[in-house]
Amino acid sequence: MPVYLDHNATAPFDARALEVMLPYLTQQHGNPSSVHRYGRAPRAAIDRAREQVAELVNAHPSQVIFTGGGTEASNLAIKGFAALHESGHLVIGATEHPSVTEPAESLKKNGWRVSVLPVDGQGRLIGTETEALLKLRPPMVSVMWANNETGVIQDIPALAAKVRANGGVMHTDAVQAAGKIEVDFSASGAHLMSLSAHKINGPKGVGALIVDKSVELMPLLQGGGQEKGQRSGTENVAGIVGFGAVASLAKAQLADYGTRMRLLRDRLESELQALGDIEIFGAQANRLANTVCFGTHGVDGETLLLNLDRAGIAVSSGSACASQHREPSPVLQAMGVDPAVALSAIRVSFGAGNTAQDVDTFIAALTAQLRQLRRMAGRAVG
Amino acid sequence: MKKPIYLDYSATTPVDPRVADKMCKYLTLDGEFGNPASRSHSFGWHAEEAVEEARANVAALIGADPKEIVWTSGATESDNLAIKGVASFYGKKGKHIVTCKTEHKAVLDTCRQLEREGFEVTYLDPEPNGLLDLGKLKAAIRPDTILVSVMHVNNEIGVIQDLAAIGKITRERGVLFHSDAAQSTGKVPIDVNAMNVDLMSMSAHKTYGPKGVGALYVRRKPRVRLEAQMHGGGHERGMRSGTLATHQCVGMGEAFRLAREEMATENDRIRGLRNRLLNTLKDMPEVYVNGDLEHRVAHNLNMSFNFVEGESLIMALKDIAVSSGSACTSASLEPSYVLRALGRNDELAHSSIRFTIGRFTTQEEIDYAAALVREKVAKLRELSPLWEMHQEGVDLSKVQWAAH
């Protein structure tokens, strides 16, 4: 039975939510915009899901725009904001996901300047640098709540307060954080927040952008005017219902999830320390309890990964999106990690289904692989 | 018979149980739930395999190469990507786009957005039968035209445009040709090469697949370039970033595979049912079929019932689920812009009903619906002073209505 330790890439769908979702494929199949009865049940189901998603992050249902995923939510936030404002200065964190860096990059041709908030060796924003950049009063700042590779958590409420004080709009990619830790949109001070269903055991292909009413966005998709004109396209009813269901489950289980993940992580990290010559990235920072990203000095990460898969263990190096590239992770490089070490990085991300046994299985396989690969490397050098 | 009887297949279709069955295998822990972009383990590889198999099935339905299929979240996104993507990439070559007044809002609104950004759009009028006159199209194309967008099958009246003829013109003039095929997949055979189509939008939920997934065909020979609208991890060769929803892609692939296999026989059966409905209704006085009957998909019947108020008719027909105008615009009380474009006056446009039948429609349902419509139309006409005047021979267009 393969061991899945790649929950930050995606998480298996919660069977309880599947039950709730399935009827909206075959029986309650109507188009929510239809005036007849077939449209009404799906419409009501979407409204309910909207409340559930809003509750997860303490937002108001009217602030929720359903999208086709986390990538689309961040695209809408960044490009949607930029389209309605004179080109200026966009500031993003140094360790953002491509769904933030790429839209930012695409704004350059419209005259926007993009600056990067540097991070320290543990992946945290640097106070003095942040202050300096914010003093330039950038109209928009985008920093993720928790990093997908290292799990490092930024202090978004503190940052948002500073952004607001300097007259800017704050966007945060909370795709990896919501449902794993307490994320309070209303209290955070952020204006825009991206969410994704499949990272919390929901269906792929659906996400949300939480929008503070004071911010106006140009919609990315024109058409039938769904989501109050903010996101046209027939609603993915089943997906949205699934999203609402897992949001609800996540909120109820938040404390329990945190405890269980911490136990797994502590177990893993003490075993890793025992192995020796292992560097855990962001170890001193506040991190998601489910994520451990570490370097295995002197070993090729890709080879290690594939061998681990052959041993029945699924983990990743860097993020899923970038896993076809052989470059060292930009996130780790931003943290000042040596490129050779970054290439050896492995990310373990736990989920609800993992057990202590899984940790032990992983350590056993890792130990065996490291011994073999280090021996081979030694042989190659000697 | 389950009530209300569902006769609104063009608004959306139920997912075929065979498709739903297959989708379910790609969700939970005991299924293939991996992220298809995960290169480092078999969870990802298996998911990717399923997505690629689905991609091939989508391509096969339209005669394309799988490499030419880009997954999206639906036909609305495909339309946005095609039109804005071409406009952005080829904008320096020219800023003129030609389309038709009867396109879906996902095309029209996108064009309006481009107008706000400095593009010029010509919105052609169709003929009264709903079809585009090719001479008018030729005349509209200018040296600075970069795109022609004409939908294959209209969602409201079901008429089929001659894509091959249009494609011949656009190819000769060196202009890109996009077609919204959301309503045609599984109903009309499609061959993008024979039709000289460069871009084609497709939807899953109109062809017994799930909502929330679609695709865009993008020609590779000769290569059509697009500026991506969704930026991120570089998925779909950089044309559309975002984690692929394995279960959704599988659903669309399976739906399209079934469509390819069953289209011919299904069309025959459905045409029989639609004609049965038509024949029962057409001998009523003052009823009109909207749109050409010959160049039309077998599933669609759109009729206006003169001297009957549209909303009242819909209310009276609550045992059948139909629509007047299209689903996307049914929140507004404006008459259908498609019917207006055909030259129908406001009254006839308002009193129109769109019946669209499908895979699970039975003869019993058709007979019930036909009888119901006859009954309710007659009843409403009895109550209608306009109908009374018409029967007395009054020419209503000459009446001076007093204001209150």
Interface residues (C-beta under 8 A of the other chain):
Chain A: P2 Y4 D6 A9 T10 A11 P12 F13 D14 A15 L18 L22 L25 T26 Q27 H29 G30 N31 S33 S34 V35 H36 R37 Y38 G39 T67 G68 G69 G70 T71 E72 S74 N75 H97 P98 S99 E102 P103 E105 S106 S196 H198 P203 K204 G205 V206 L220 L221 Q222 G223 G224 G225 Q226 S232 G233 T234 E235 N236 V237 A238 G239 E302 L305 L306 L308 D309 I313 A314 V315 S316 S317 S319 A320 C321 A322 S323 Q324 G353
Chain B: P4 Y6 D8 A11 T12 T13 P14 V15 P17 A20 M23 C24 L27 T28 L29 G31 F33 G34 N35 A37 S38 R39 S40 H41 S42 F43 G44 T72 S73 G74 A75 T76 E77 D79 N80 H104 K105 A106 D109 T110 R112 Q113 S203 H205 P210 K211 G212 V213 A228 Q229 M230 H231 G232 G233 G234 H235 S241 G242 T243 L244 A245 T246 H247 Q248 I314 K318 A321 V322 S323 A327 C328 T329 S330 A331
